[in-house]
């Protein structure tokens, strides 16, 4: 059971840009090998940070508008938003400790 939710071009403004606190978006695609490697890590962090961070996934193949808006050119890309503002980016595969450090940093204040 995943604690992540899917976001789309249609609901991104409401779910992410309108969110208070920390919102994390994993930009991914089904065919992307590194995305399949980072996905379970993002799911684990979503569980560990339940109540502290909203963790979402956006399929770039189906939602190209949002990917273009934020300049996502390679995947996986994980964007961190604080109160609707982009505050951090991780591009490519990152191990759990590296992602966890970002979650800690941005959920702390």
Secondary structure, 3 states (H helix, E strand, C coil): CCCCEECCCCCHHHHHHCCCCEEEEEEECCCCHHHHHHHHHHHHHHHHCCCCEEEEEEECCCCHHHHHHCCCCCCCEEEEEECCEEEEEEECCCCHHHHHHHHHHHHHC
